[in-house]
Amino acid sequence: MFGIKEVDTYGLQKLGGGKPVLLVDVRTESEVARGMIDGAMHIPLHLLPLKMEEMCKETPTVLYCHSGARSAQACAYMASRGFDNVFNLQGGILAWLRAGQALANVA
């Protein structure tokens, strides 16, 4: 999606330069039940407009979904609302898994 800042799985590990990065999973409940990236916060895409005001605009925020399409839309929405430090995880959780990264089990 044009104008969206993206980060790949390797860049995600470097993002923030040692400072906290907020990782947000925008997938559905049923998708998250199969596992999510450890340390991520789950905010389903349809609830993002209600929950994003609780997020700090200065904290680097990386959004992800299954393939990167929905999270790109979420990034565009947040950017239109003044969030300049948002990134889309390029390729979503599929790219994360292809890079050999693990998922955390959801209780």
Order of alpha helices (4+ residues) and beta strands (2+ residues): beta-alpha-beta-alpha-beta-alpha-beta-alpha-beta-alpha
